[in-house]
């Protein structure tokens, strides 16, 4: 299956269909915010002021308008687009596999090279088979125009769908509404979906199996899924309309086979042990010595097996279950031709909140059944088979009168119906999570049959409500109140923080232990749906196995079910790239308790999906025993938090049992949440330096300092020993603003501002979400965030020894047992076992020495970069003093010294880490389990890199030129506060030396001053080579190109999109660029730039044009030189015109004399100068930026 091509087509198709259907709606006089009046004609209607006549029924247009008013224009258009997408792919699947009852292709032709679908070349046959209006068709054929042929094709297409609706009603429900009205006219045009569907996706993709339909739909909604997750980043909760797009993920088939074979297959084998079927089940896991303990089911008839997927999606799992059921029926002696209908009627049940995937699931099951029985469609029509598949509906638009009509005086009926109406009021929010008790469904069904036979005109409207609204409620209620032999699913993955309030409240009230995520809730739900000794087969995220927040949930699971086997999938289990943060597990469990049972667990955490599959097959054959474990999960309760750490050795288990825990020695604490980071947090370099108090010892000192900003630990990237000191928080007046805001939101600020008594104390900090445990020393002065949680101690000596332990492989080993996810919890740290031997005098002396050296070395490395607030001077300038015996110094020699120094720091830190690993491995007796060697990638010290370090030298040089730094003084010399206006510097960046003091000349002067004049050219060459000099470029040209094209990109990246140097940029023609220092901005600087630079530059452009014109006219120049002059004139004219437009921006800003407040942060201040509304040369309003986009 060519999934790449399927993805390209599906994402394109969504855009194409939405655009086409939107255009059609506009033709009908219906726009997002306006509905045009129409004129009613004998043969239809037309929009007033337009010529086109629509022959459709007027009531369809009125219903469309009504639904748009209720649901919104975009939602209705999107639903119609999706409906047609599903129909087109279903038709394509059927015609390619020759499943259309007519036998005539509707979208394409079997003849190679023929563009027209076969239905247009086999008119006579299709008229008869679909019972079409022959006179109408002949009328269209006689006219013969393109629009008539298009109308004919649409007529046939709609009737083909209606005909299929008699056997597959969900996806081909009768098109007698605005769905047909919105179908565009030119269905056969080259750029419409039909042509692309038949041309872009090879027929072999549809011949491989019904799974192609699920893949097409998943890719179709992928853009919507991206939109939902982008919204989550902005704290936009997931609504019930968006839950399907946010949570649907197609499970790899090999995992589905594992789940079905080891649940449904195992269930069958319990009563048919000698059955030969398991020989064909390549993913079936033999239980070995434990199998007899699970034998509970007596001989069962296949008709009595029931399978439910409560989150069925497009039915991937149910379709494979159908395959296995077919083989089971066959092995039991049923006739082949009767099996498909029996499975559809008796065995398979499915629920979902998305009507579109419900339709696809029904279609997929029917297509799967059709592969076994060519006469299936005839049988389904004859027996009026209705699948046990439901898209869960809400109980809207059911009047009291309709309830009374249905109840017909029966109090039991009325009470049960009202109960269902009540619990299904918000069913799209809760889906199959709704708990439905058993009730008298036979009475419901009997009454429904009576209603069907009621032809009284006076009750017609009530009858319609019953059949349309009440019957679906009863059907879904019966499915949701039943128990099943097997409940299997890939549930939604949605954390409680992303849920809307209604859903999160419902879970808190009904699923207290599992409420943290929908995937864990469905573990509880599936167990509820299972009958006694029934099976659950689920794939979900692995966090329920390890996170401390699921500790009680795990205990409860062990008290309610027995895990038969588990495959621990880890990251990259899905064929689609969902990243490494999503880590999965699949399990098979029985609804019974066996405290002595040993679960088989297979570790498949390494490799991608195909590699995991190969490892599983190898393990099942007995070829790979290293990844296979057999363990009684009950014994893991000895570990704090009872994680399912199935790989744990007896030795490590004893360490947990027989030692104290870190929580008894220290205070691991979760930090605060500001509730609005944009408002209260800044990168330290954004605000004025003199407003920051870096070293407050306690809250009293912080408050008395009268400073506004204080260091804030917020996690960051993986970094050990020291560093990630990036943020400051507004904690003026003891955090008055933060507290007032929190109190306003939550009534009490202490809900989010936690552990205030530990603010400013020295301790340890670490990253909350990290692939590895990066613990760092945190000196006095810091407040800490929820993502930069911290650990505090009652004595300083404990700080260093615990830091050493937490940075060691021994701590990693313990943490991987308690929580091998990317989300390190405070509770996990508290439960690390601490051997008292680490505090013995000799151990303490060695450990402290190594730790203090690593802190000092890492701090030195951190401070070598200008994003550290303790940065003094660039290392390529600091180290030149070692070569001071030379009058002029080559940067290449200094770089060599820097390379040696950084490598020495790296090696010393690595050596110390390995020594600490040896010490802790010895103390804990983990020689068997632990390895002391540390990989280079796990040493968080940056080695020298010539490109990065030359770019940082350039950045430092620009800082010196603009006044942030000085060669005369270490560290920051100015970052806000009182300073003379004349000190402000403006650095033009142009593609030619139009100003004597442009950025290139200033930088060259800087290099000359630092390293001397004699080595200037060698140094410029070294810099140019490091920047990637192009062939034929001089060093100056290369450096100028870097300033013009890439310097600002690098600056924005290094400063996390909060640039402290601002680039004024006229546009893509690079007519004018200039750098200023944000902390030196004042309300007059833009006017100065306009007057002293931009207007002067425009005159220089005019002079340059004149010079080049003289070259063109002169006889003294070659044709090549004249051609070059013409090119330059064209470019300069564009630059001059760009400058003319840009001058309007500068004039507008200068006139406003804007004053900025650096407390508001770089981004807020930067945005002030963007999207300025102006009138362009054409007299149109446009938006212009003063500064380069970031």
N, C-alpha and C positions, 0 to 999 in steps of 0.2 A: 504494500500500500504506500503510495507516494504522499506522505503526510505533509510534506513541504508544499506541494502543489495544491493539496486540499486546503491547507491553511491560507495560501495566497488567494485562492478562489473565494473561500468563505468570507474572509474579511472584506474583500472587494465587493462581494455580492450584497452584504449588509448595507454598505454605503450606497451601492447602485439601486437597490430596491427602495430604500428609504427616500432617496432623491426622486426616483421615478414615481413613487406613490404620492409623495408630497406635491410634485408637479401636477399629478392627476387631480389631487384635491383642490389645488389652486384653479385648475381648469373648470372644476365644478363650482367655483365661486366660494370655496371654503379656505380661508387662510388662518394662520395661528391666532390672529387678533381681530379678524373681521370675517363676516359672512355676507356675501353679495346677494342682492335680491334676484329672483328668477322669474321668468315668464313661463306659464304653463301652456303647453301646446297639445294638440290632439295626439301626436305621436311621441310625446315626451315632454321635455322642458329645455330651456336654455337660460344662460346667465344674461341678465339685461345688459345690453351694450356689446354682446358678443354674438357671433354667428353660429357657433357649433351647437348642434342639437343632440341631447342625450336621450336615448330611447329607454333608459332604465326607469324603474318604478320610482316615483317621487318619494314614497315612504322610506326607501333605502337612504336617500339623501337626508331626510329628516331624522332618521335613526342615527346616522353618522354625526350630524350636528348635535344631537342629544348626547351621544356618548362622549364627544369632544368636550362638551360643557361639563360633563361629570368627571371625566378622567384626564382631560388635557389633550391638546392637539398632538404633541410629540408622542405621547404614550399610545394613542390610538394608531397613529401612523406606524409606529414601531411594531405594534402587535399585528397589524395587517401585513406588514413586510415579512415578519417572521412566519406568519401563517402560510404565505405564498412560498417562502423559501422551503419550508418543510414539505409542502405539496410538490414542489418541483423536484426536490431530491428523492422523494418517495416515488414519484412517477418515473424518474430516471432509473431508480433501482429496479422497479418492476419491469420496465421495458427492456432493459439490458438482460435481465434474467428470464425474459419471456413469460412473465407472470400476469401481464394484462389480460383480462378475460377475452378481449377482442382479438388479441394476437397481433395488433397493429400498433406500431410505435407512435407515440403522441408527441415526443420532443425531438426526435431525430429520425434518421432513415437507416435501414439495414444496408442499403446500397452505398457503396463507397463513392464519395464525391458529390452525393446528392444533398443539397442544403435543406430542401423542404422536408418537413416531417412526413412520414409515410401516410399519416391520416389525410393529408392534402392530395395525395396521389391515389388513394384508395377510398375515395368518397363514397362510392356505392356500397362498399362493404361496411364502412363505419356507420352509415345511415341506418342500415339494418341492425347492426349489433348494438348500437346505442339508442335505437328507436328515435332518431332525430326527425326534425321537421323538414321533409324533403323539399317541399315547395319553397321554404325560406332559403334553404341552401342553394337551390337552383337559381333563385332570384339573385343571390350574391354572386354566384358564378357567372351569370349572364352579364352582370355589370362589369366584373373583371378588373376593377381598379385595385390599386394597392390597398386602399382603405377597406374595400369590400373583402379582399382576401384576408386581411388582418381581422376583420369582424367575423368572418367565417371561422378562422382558426380559434379565435377567442370563444365562439359559440361551441365549437367541438370540445375545446379544452374544459370549459365549465361543465358541459354535460358528461364528459369523461369522469371528472371529479365527482359529480353527483351520482353517477352510476357506481363508482367504487365506494361511495359513502354507504351503500346498502350492505356492504360486507366489512368495510373498515371505517365506521362512522366517525371515529375520533379525529383522524387527520383529514378525512374527506367528507366532513359533515356537509350537508346540502348547501350549496352556495346560492342562497336566496336572501342575501343581505348586502350591506355596503362593501363586503369583501370583494364581490364581483365588480361593484361600481368603481372601486379604486384600482382595479387591475388596468394597467396602461394599455393603450391601443396597439402600439407597434411591438408586439411580443416577439416577432421574428427578426427585429433589427439586429445588426451585428453586435452592438454594444449592450444588448439586454442580457439578462442572466441566463436565458435558455441557451443561447448560442455559446456562451462561455462555459456553461455546465457540460454541454455535449462535446465541446472542442478542447477544453483545458484539462479535464480529468479523464484519463484513459478508462475505457470500459472495464479493463481488468480490475480496477479498484472496486467496482460494484460487483464483480463476480467473485471476489475473495470472501465475501460474507456481509451480513447485515451491519457489522460494526462500523462500516464506512458512514452510515447515516448518523451514528453517534458522534463520530469524529467531525463530520461536517458541521453539526450543530454546535459542538463545543467551540470550534474555531469561529463560528458565526458570532457567538456571544463574547468572544475573547476581548474585543475592544470595550464592550460594556463592562466586562469584569475589571479591566484596567481602570476605567473611569471610577468604578465603585471604590477600588483600593486607593486611588488618588484622593478621593473624597475622605477616606478614613484618615489619611495623613493630615487632613485639615479638620479632623474631629467631626466629620459628617457621618452620623450613624447610618448603618445599613437598614433600609426600610424593607417592608415585606415585598415590595415590587422588585427590589434588587437582590434579595436573598438568593434566588436561583442563579443569577449571573455570577454572584460573588463566591458561590460554594460548589459549583459543579466542576468535577474533575474526572476524566475518563480513566478508569482503573486498567492497568496493563493486563492483557488476557491471561498471562501465566499466573498472576496473583489471583485472578477470578477463578481459574481452574483449581488452584490450591484450596481456595475457600470452599468451593462447591464440592469438590471431591472429598474433602475432609469433614464436611458437615452432612450434606445430603447423601454422599457416598458412604460415609461412615454409618449414618443412620440405617441405610439399607443393609449394610454388611452385618450390623448387629443381629439381625434376624435371618440373614442369608449368608452366613460366613463362608460357605464354600463357593459362593457365586464367582464366576470367572470374570466379572466386569472389572474388578480392581486391577487386573492385568493390563487393561487399557488406560487406567488412570495413572498417568506418569507423575502426578504430584501428590498422590495419596501417601500418607505417612503412617507406616505401621507402628503401633504403640508398643509392640514387644511384650515384655513381662507385665505391663500394666493393663493390657487390653481387657482382660476378664472383668476387671473392676467396673468397666463402663457398660457391660452388657445389661441392658434393662428392657429393651423392646422385644416383644414377642413377634411372631411371624406377622408381617403387615402386608396388606394389599397396596399396590402403588396408588390406587385411587384415594387412599386415606392419608397420603402424605401431603402436607400443605407447606408452601414456601412463601414467605413474605419478604419483600424489600420495602421498608418504610420510607426510603429516600431513593426511589428507583432510578431517577434520571431518565436516560433514554433506554434503560432496560438491559444494559450490558450483562449484568449478573443473572438476570432472569432468563435471558436468551440462552446462556450457557447451561443454566439449570434445566431448561427445556431439553437440551441435548442429552444430558445425563438421565433425566426422567424418561426420555424416549427409550434409551437403552435398558433402563430398569424395567419398564413395561414389557419390552420385547423379551427380556430374559425371564419374565414371570409368565410368559405364554400368551400375552394379548396379540390379537391380529394387528399387523402393521398399519392397516388403513384406518383402524378405529383409534389408534393411540393419540394423534395430534389433537383431535377434538376433545378427548378425555382430559388431556393435560390442560388445555385452555379452560375447560369447564371446572375442573376439580383441584388442580394442584398449584397454580401460580396466582399470586396476589401482589399488588403493588400500589404504593401511595406516593404522591409528590404534590407540592404546592404549585408547581408550574404546569399549567395546562398544555403548554407546547411540548414539553418533554413527555408528558403523559401520553399525548397523541403519538409521539415517536416510539414510545415503549410499546403501545398497542400494535402499531404498525410492525415493529421489529419482531414481536412475538408471532404475529400472523404470518409474516414472511418466513420466519423460521419454521412454522408449522407447514407452510406451503412447500418447503423443500422436501418434506416427507410425504406429502399427499397432494397430488395434482387436482383432485376433486374437492379440495378444502373449501374453496369459495362457494361452490354449490351447496355443500353441507351447511356452511355457516348461514347462508340465506335461508335454507330450508328449516334449520333448527333454531334460527334467530339467536345465535350464540352471542352472549354479552360477556366480554372479558371482565375478570375481577381486578380491573385496573382503574384507579381513581385519581383524578386531580382534585385535591381537597378544595371544596367550595365553601363560601361563607353563607350564612343564613339570612341574606338580605331579601327585601321585597316579598316577605311572606306576611300577609295581613291576618288579622284576627278572624276575619270572615273565612279566609281560606283554611285556617286551622280548624275552625268549627265545621266547615264543609267536610274536611278530611276525617275528622274525629267522629262525626256523625253520632254524637252523644255518648261515645265510648270514653269514659273517664281515663282509663288506662292509656288508650291511644293518645288522647289529648295531653296527658301529663308527660308521657314519653316524648311526644313530638316537641312540646314546649321546652323540655329539657335539652333536646338536641339543638333546637334553635338557639337556645341560650349559650351552650358551650361552643357552638360553631360560629358565633357572631364575628370573631376575629380569627377565623381558622387559617387564613393566609399568613398570619403572623406566627402561628404555633404549629401548623401542619400536623404531622402524625405524633407530636408530643402530647396532644390532647388525650386525656384519659377518659375512655368511654366504657361505661359498665355494660354488662350483658342486659338485654331487655327482650321483650316479646317481639322479635322481628317477624315471626310468622304472621302475627296479627297485622303488622305493617304491610306485609306482602299481599295478604288477602284483601286488605282494603284497597291497595293500589290496583289490583286486578278489577275490583268493582268500579273504581273510578274510570279505568280504561273503557269499560263497557257503558259508562254513563254518557248518553248523548243529549241530555237535556240542555236546551239553549240557555236557559236561565242560569245554569251552573258552568257554562263554557269557560268563563274567565277563571273561575276557581280551579277547574280541571286543568287548565293550562299551567297555572301556578304549581299545582301538585306535581304534574309530570316534568315541568322544567326545573323547579326549585326544591321541592320536597323529596322527590325520588332520589336525586343524587345525595342528599343529606343522609337518607336512610341507608343507602348502599355503602357510603363511606363509613358510617357509624357501625354497620355490621362488621365490616372488615377490621375496623379499629378496636372492636370489642372482643374479637376472636383470639384464640391461641393457635400457635403454629408449630409444626414439626421442626422447621428451620426458619430462622430469621437472619437474613444476611444483608449487608449493606456497606457502602462507602459513604458515611454520613457527611453532612456539611462540617467544615472546619471554620468556626467563627467564635473568637473569644468574646467574653461577656462585655468587654470594653467597646467592642464594635457594634454591639446590638442596640436596637432602639429600646427605649425605656419600657415599652409594653412587654417586649419579649424577655428582657432581663428580669423584670419584676415577676413575670410568670414562672421563670425558671427558679428564682429564689424561693418562691412559694411552694413549688411542686417538686423540685429536684435539687434539694439543698446540697447534697454531697457532690453532685456532678455538674453543678451549674456553671463552672468556670469556662466551659467551652461546649458548643453543640455536639462535638464529636463524642465527648464523655457522657453527655446526657443521653445520647443514642445507645451507649453501652447499657445504660439502665433501661431504656425503652425496649431494646431488643430482648433483654432478659424478661421483661414484663410480657412481651408478645409471645415468648416461647412457652410451650406447654411443658409439663413436668417431664424431665429427661430429654427435652428438646434441645436443639442446637442454636447457638449464636455464632455467626461467622462475620467478622468485622475487620475492615482495614481502617485505621485512623492514625492520628499523630501519637508518637511514643511518649509524650510528656506525662500521660496518666500513669505510666509505669514508674516514674522517677520523681516528679516534682513534689515538694513537701505539701503543696496546696491540695494534692490528691491523696494524701496519706490515709485519711479516714475513708475515702472512697475505695481505696485498694483493700482495706480491711473488710469493708462491707462486701466487696466483690467476692472475696474468699469465703465469706459466710453465706453466699447465695448461689455460687456456681463453681464449676470445676474446669479450670483451663486444661484442655486436652493437649493442645500444642500451639506454639507461637512461632512465627517467623519475624525476627527483629530486622526490619528492612533498613532503618537508618535513612540517610539522605539519598537523593537521586533515585528513588524507587520508581518514580513515574518517568515515562518516556519523554514527556514534556519537561522543559526546564522550569522547575518551581523553586530552584535555589537549594542551598544546604540548610537553611533554617527550618524548612519543612522536613521533619524526619518521621518516618512511618513505622508502623508495626501492624501485622495482621495476626489474628488469633482465632482459634476454634474453642468454644466453651460449651459445656453441658449445664443445663439447669438442674443441678443436684450438688450436694456437698460431699466431698471426700477429703478429709484432712490429711490422709496418708498418701494421696495420689502424687505421683511424680510426673510433672509436666515436661514434655519434650520441647526444647527451644532451640531454634537454629539461628545462628548469628549471620545475617546477610548484610551487615552494615558497610562493607567495603564494596567499591565498584559502582558502576551504573546499572541500570535496570537489566540489561542483557547479561551482564556479569553476575548479578545477583541470582538471576534465573539459573545460570550455569552452575553456580555454587550450590543452589538448592538441589538441582538434579543430581549433582555429584554426591551430596550428603545422603540423599534418599537411596542411592545405589550402594552406600556404605564405603564410598571411595574417599570421602572427606569427613573425617571424624572430629577434626579440630574445631569445627564450627558448630558441632552438635552437643547439646547439654541436656541432662535429665536431672530435674531438681524438684524437691517438694517446696513449693512456694511459701509454705507456712514457716519454714525455718528462717526465712528472710525477715520475719517480724522482729528478729533479734537486732536488726540494724535500725537505728533511729529513723523514723519515717517510713519504715518497711518498704523501701524501693525494691522493684523486681530486678535486683542485680544478680542475675542468674549465673554469671561467670565467676562469682566470688569463691575464693579458696577457703578452706577450713581455717587456715592461718589468719587470714584477714577477718574472718568472722569472729575469731577469738579476740582480736585486737579491739573490735567494737564492743565486745561483751565485757572485757576486763580492764578498760582504761577510762579515765575521765574524759570529758569532751571540752572542746575549745570554749563553749558557752559558759563553762564553769570557771574559766580563767580570764575571759575577756568579754567585752560587750559588742558583739556584731550588731550593728543597727542599720535599719533602713533610713534613708535620708528623706528630705522634704520634697514635696511637689509644689511648684510655685502656682500651678493652675493657669499660668499664662507666661510661658518662657519668653515670648517676644517682648513682653512688657517689662519683665523684671531681670532678665539675664542679658549680658553683653559679653562678647569676647573682650578680653582685658584691654586690647589695643584700640577699641572703639571709643572709649571714654577718656576724659582728661586724666593724665597720670597722677596729677596732684589731688585727685578726688578719690584715689584708691588707698585703702589701708591694707597693706600686704601682710602685716605681722602682728595683728591683735592677739593678745594672749587669752582674752576672755571677753564676754559680752560687755562688761563694764568698760574695759579699755576701748572696745570697738565704739561704744556709744559716745564716750568722752572725746574720741578723736574727731568727732564732727564730720567724718568722711561719709560718703554716700555708697561707695562700692567696696565689696570685700570678696576675696578669693572664694571660688565655688567649685567643689569637686563634682564633676558630672560624668565620670566614667571615661568615655573616649575609646580609642583603639587599644589593641593589645599592647601593653607596655608594663615592664616590670621595674621594680626598685624605686624609680622616681620619674616624674613627668606627667604629661597630660594636664598641665596647669594652664588651662585656656580661658576659663570663664570667671566673671565676677557677677555678683548679685547686688541689687539695690537693697541694702540692709540698713539704710539710714534710720536713725532714731529707733534702733532695735527692731528693724523690719516693719515699721509701722504700715507702710503702703501694702506690703505683701500680706500682712496679717488682716488688714481691713478688707482687702479683696477676698481672701479666703473666707473670712467671717460672713461676708455678703453672699458668697456662693453656698456655703455649707452651714451657716449659723455659728459654727465654732471653728476658729482657725486651726485648732489642734488636730483636726481630722487629717489635714495634709501637711501641716508643719510639725514634724515629729522630732523627738529627742533634742529639744532646744538646749537642754543643759549640757550637751556635748559639743555644741558649736564652738569653734576656734581652738579646740583641744588637739594636740598632736596625736597621731594614730596611724592607721593604715587605711587605704582606700583601694577600691577595685572596680572593674567594669562589670556592670550588671548583666549585660548580654555579650558574651565573648566566646570564641572558639577555644580559648585557653584561659587559664586563671592568671590574669595580669594584676598582681598586687603591688602597691607602691607605698612608700613612706610618705606621709603627709605631715609636714611641720605645722606648728601652731599657726592659726590665722584663717583656717578654712571653715566654711559652712558646707554641708554635703547634701547631694541630690539623691533621689530615689534610684537613679541610674549610676550613681557614684557612691554607693553605700560604703560604710566605713566600720572600722573595728577600733575599739578604745580599750585602754589598759589602766590598771591602778599603779603600775610601775614601768619605768622606761626600759628596763632590761628585757621585759617580756615583749615589748614592741619588736625588737630586733630578732629575737629567736623565733617568734611566730611569723614574722615577715619571711625569714629564711625558710621555715617549714612550708608556708603557703606558696612560695615561689619554687618549691621543690617538686620532684616527680612523685614523692610519697603523698603529698596533699592532693595532687592531680589524680592519683590512684583512688584515694578515698572519695573525692568529689565525683569521679566518674561512676563510682558505685552508687552514690546517693542521688546523682543527677547528671547523667551523661548527655544533657541538652546544652543549648547555647544560652541558657537562662539561669545564671547562678543565683541561688536564693540565700537570704540571710540565714534561714533555718538550716541549710546545708552546711554552711560554715560552722555554725554552732555545734554541729554534731561530728566534726572531725575529731577522731580520738587523739588524745595527747598523752604520750608516755612521759612520765616524770623524769626519766633519764636525760631528757634534752636540757634540763635545768641543772644538771650536775656541773660542778665548777669548771672542769676541763672542757667539757663539751660547750658550755656557755662561752668560755673565753675564745675558743676557736670560731664558733659560730658568729659571735659578735664582731670579731675582727673581719671576717669575710663579708658579713652583711654591711658593715659600715663602709668598707672599701667599695662594695658594689653601689651603694647609695651615692657615695662621693663621685665615683667614675660615671655613673649614669646621669647625675646632675651636671657634671662637666660636659658630657655629650649633649644633653638637652639644652644647656645654655650656649652652645656653639651656634645655635640657630636663632634668628632675630624674632621668631614668634615666641621666644621665652622672655618673660619680663625681667629676668636676670642676665639677659644678653649684654655683653660688654663691647666686644669688637669682633669683627669677622676673623676666623682662624687663619685665613690666607693673608691677613695683615698682622695679626698677633705673632705669627710664627716667622715673619720676615726678619724680626729682630735677631733671630738665630743666625741670620746671614748678614748681619750688620757690618761685617768686615768688608763687604762689597759696596761700592758706591751706588751702583745700579743693580737691581735684583731682578732675576727672571722669575715670573710667577710659576713656571713649570717646576723650578727647584723648591719653591715654597710649597707647592702642591705635593711634592714628594714627601716633604716633612709632615704635612697634614695627613697624607695617606698612611705614613708610618705611625703617627700618633693615634689616629682613629682605629687602626688595626690593633695597636697595642691595647687600647681600651677595650675593644671587642674581645680580644683573646683573654685578657685578664678577667673580665666579667664571666666569660664562658668557663674559664678554668675554675673560678670561684664557685660558679653554679654547680659544676660537676663535683667539686669537692664537698659541697653542701649535700648534694644527692647521696654521695657515698656515706656521709655521716648519718643521715636520716635513715637510709636503707639499713645500715648496720644497727642503729638504735631500735628500729621497728622490726628487725629480723625479716626483712623482705628481700633477701638475696635471690629467692626463687622468682618473685613477682616483679621486682623493680630493677630498672637499668639506669645507671647513673649518667650515661652519655647524653649530652644535649645537642640537638641539631642546630646548625647555624641559623636556620629560619626562626628558631625559638629564642634566639638572643636578640633582645630589642634595642640593640645599639646600631646606629647607622654608620656604616663604613664610608670612606671617601668615595664620591662619584664625581668624575670630572665635569660632566654637563650640569648636574644639579648644583655643584659647589661654585662653578663659575657664574651660573645664573644668580646664585645667592650673593656672590661678590658684587655683581652688577647691581642687584637690589640694594645692597648696603651702600654702594657708591651713590646711587640715586638718593638714598636716604640722607647721605652726607650733603649732597648738593642741595636738596630741598629743605634741609635744616632739622631733620629728625635726629640725626647723629652728627658727630663731629670727629675729625681726626685728632683734635686737641683734647678730647675728653671722652672717657669710656661711658658706655650705656646711652640711654636716651637723653638728649639734651633739651628737647622740647616736644611736648605732646599735649598742648593746650595750656590755657592760662594767659597771664598778661605778657604781651610781647608787642614790640613796635610793628606797625603796619608795613614799614619798609623791609622788614625781614622776610616777607613772603616772596617765594620764588616761583617763577613760571618757566617751564621747560618746553619749548616747542619741539614736536616730533614730526618731521617732514621728510619727504623723499629726496630732498635736495637741501643744500646748505644755504637757505634763504636768510638765516640769522646767524650772526657770529657766535651767539651763545645758545645754540640749539643743543638738544640732548646729547648728540654724538660728541660735539666739541667739548662740552662740559665733562662728559665721562672720560674722554681722552686726557683732558687736563687733570682729572682725578687720578687716573692711572699713572700719569707722568709724575705727579706730586708724591704718590705713595711709593712707587718702585723705581723712579729715576728716569731721566731722559735717554740715557744711553741704551737701555733695553726696551724702549717704548715699542719699537716695531716688532721685536720678538714677542713681547707680551700681548700686543694686539693680535698677532698671528695665533698665539696660543688660545686666546679668548675666542677668536673667530672659528678655529678648528673645533673647540669644545661646543660651540653653538651649531655646528654642522654647516661649515662654509660650503657653498656651491662652487662648482667648477667655473673658473674665470673671474670669480669675485675677489676683490681686494679685501683685506681684513676690515677696513672701514666700511665698505659696502655691506659686508656680512653683518657687522654689528649694527649698522643703520637699519638693515632689513629686520633684524631681531627686535629692535626698538619699535619699528613701525608695525610689525605683524604679531609678535608673540610675547613681548615683555609684559604687556598688560594682562594677557590671558594667564601667564604664570603668576603674576602678582595676585590676581583675583582668586586663583586656585589656592595658593599658599595661605592667603588670608581668609579662606572659607567664605568667599563671596561677600566679604566685608572689607573692601580695599581701603587702605589708609591714604593711598595716592589716587587722585581722581583724574580720569582722562577725559578731557573735552574733545569731542570727536564729531566732525562735520558730516561723516557718512562714508559710504562704500568707496567713493573716489579718492578718499584720503586727502581732501583739500586742506584740512586743518586739523591738527591734533596738538594737544598740549597737556602736560602734567602739572597738577598742583597738589599740595599736601593738605589733606582734609582738615588737620588741626590748625592750619594757618589760613583757612578760608575766612573771608570777611565779606561784608555786603558790597564792597567796592571792587573786589578783585575781578569780577566778570566784566565790569565796565573797562577796567584797565587792560584786560586781555583783548577786548574788542578794539580799543583805541590804539594800544601799543603793538599789537601783534596781528590781529585778523585784518584790520583795515590796511596796515602796512603791507601785509602779505598779498593782498589783492592788487596793490600797485606793483609789487614785485612780479606777480603773475602777468600783469599787463606788459611790463617791460620785457619779461621773458618771451612772451608771444611776439612782441615786436622784433626781438633779436632773431628768433627762429624764422620769422617772415623774411628778414634780410638775407638769411642763409639760403632760403628757397629762391629768392630773386637773383642772388649773386651767381656769377659764372665761375667763381673760385672754388666751388664745392662740388663734390662728386654726386652722382644720383643717389648713392647709398646714404650719403650725409643729408641730402635734401629729403629723402624718404623718411629718415629718422626725425628730421625737423618737423615734418608734417605730423608724424605720430605724436611728437611732444606737444605740438600746438593743440591737437585734438584732446589730449589728456589734460593739458593745463586749462583749456576752455571749460571742460567738465568740472575741474577742481575749482575754477573761479566761480562758475555758476552755483556750485555746491556751497561755496563760501558766502555768496550773496544771500542764499536762503538761510544759511546758518547764522548770518549776522542778525537776522530777525529774531532768532532765538536768544542770542546774546543781548540784543537791545531790550527784549521783553524782560529777561531776567535782571539785567542791570537796572532797569527802571523800577523794579520791585524792591531793590535793595534788601534782598532776603537775608535774614539772620537765622543761623542754625544753632541747634542745641545738641552738643555731642552726647549728652545723656540719653537722647532718643535713639542713639545707635546709628551706625553707618547706613544701614539699609533705609531707614526711615528718612534720614537726611538726603541720601542719594536720590530717593524717589521724588523728592520735591522738585528736582530739576529735570524730570522725565515727563514725557507725554504732554508737552506744552501745546495748547491749541493755537494754531496760527492760520493765516490765509496765504496760500501759495500763489505762484505766478499765474495760475489758471483761475484764480479767484475762489478756489475751493478750500474748505476747512480741512486742515491736516493736523496730525499730532507729530511733534518733533521732540527729540531728546537733546539736552545739552551735553550729557555725558554718554560714554560708551555703554552699551547694554552689558549687564553682567548676569 
